[in-house]
Amino acid sequence: MAFQYIHTAIAKGAFIPYMVSMGSGDFIKGVFANSSVSMIVFSFYTVYFFYSKNIQLAVMAALLMLASTYMSGIFIFLVVISGFAFFFLSFSKKIKILISLFLGILIFSIVSPQNVNYVKQNLSEKVFSDKNQARKMISFSKTADHLFSGLDSFVFGAGGGKFSSRAAFLTSGDYVRWYPENYVYMSRKFEEGHYSLWNSELLKKPYMDGTANQPFSFYNKIFGEYGMLGFVAFLVLYLGKSIDTFSNLTFGKPILLLMLSFFLLDYWFEYFTVILFYELFIQLDIRKRLDATI
């Protein structure tokens, strides 16, 4: 990531490239596929090192997380950690976290003011406004309409890859160039629904591809393609152990809440890199609790 930062600084002709281009963070992704994956992974490390009382590594992980400038993810991180500190942590830890978040926001607003303004604009003009509403918000509305359109949709959903998922976009043949043309498939519900919110024709217009306009979300996938039955199965079979041991978790608590919140932004359950790190941290916390009781 240091090499990528230096390369970006040279390319942008600035020691701090974020002050020149708000998209500089897209190139700071480490060994991961994109900067958004990097941001999520390092958010987990930030929490882990904070609980481990390794402040130096916690600060380093936080800086690497911010370097991605994945603004929707960073905004969610701030909201979740602030809320978690308020409800779960002691007064002294509340103060430490609030001071850390305040300093982080202050420094980030100086280094990358364009990204901060971008978040403010999206929140005021797209997410919390009826005019020019973000297509992600429209996608949630479409998913809710589909879920309650009939008993079959409510219980079973439309079926895998037939409503809203990374698989659905891949098999459409319009999302990536490498997908074999002979295997292109698009269900009617997907074509009329979320595909209409994200396709090559729509993306020819500038500034239409930000996270706020992406219909990608794990919740669109689970409710749209698998219905309430799929959601209950996810809660019981996948999150069951984490929920059952939630009261005994330490760093696993905020990491679990972060992952569930990040699910709003993309089909992260279909990205093995993100899920692998999430599961490693959760299982590490569960193992520590078990070892402590032996």
Secondary structure as GFF3:
##gff-version 3
##sequence-region A 1 294
A	DSSP	alpha_helix	2	12	.	.	.	ID=ss1
A	DSSP	three_ten_helix	17	19	.	.	.	ID=ss2
A	DSSP	three_ten_helix	24	27	.	.	.	ID=ss3
A	DSSP	alpha_helix	35	51	.	.	.	ID=ss4
A	DSSP	alpha_helix	55	67	.	.	.	ID=ss5
A	DSSP	alpha_helix	71	88	.	.	.	ID=ss6
A	DSSP	alpha_helix	91	111	.	.	.	ID=ss7
A	DSSP	alpha_helix	113	122	.	.	.	ID=ss8
A	DSSP	pi_helix	123	127	.	.	.	ID=ss9
A	DSSP	alpha_helix	135	147	.	.	.	ID=ss10
A	DSSP	alpha_helix	151	155	.	.	.	ID=ss11
A	DSSP	alpha_helix	166	171	.	.	.	ID=ss12
A	DSSP	three_ten_helix	181	183	.	.	.	ID=ss13
A	DSSP	alpha_helix	188	192	.	.	.	ID=ss14
A	DSSP	three_ten_helix	194	197	.	.	.	ID=ss15
A	DSSP	three_ten_helix	202	204	.	.	.	ID=ss16
A	DSSP	three_ten_helix	211	213	.	.	.	ID=ss17
A	DSSP	alpha_helix	218	233	.	.	.	ID=ss18
A	DSSP	pi_helix	234	238	.	.	.	ID=ss19
A	DSSP	alpha_helix	240	244	.	.	.	ID=ss20
A	DSSP	three_ten_helix	246	248	.	.	.	ID=ss21
A	DSSP	alpha_helix	252	262	.	.	.	ID=ss22
A	DSSP	three_ten_helix	268	270	.	.	.	ID=ss23
A	DSSP	alpha_helix	272	293	.	.	.	ID=ss24
###
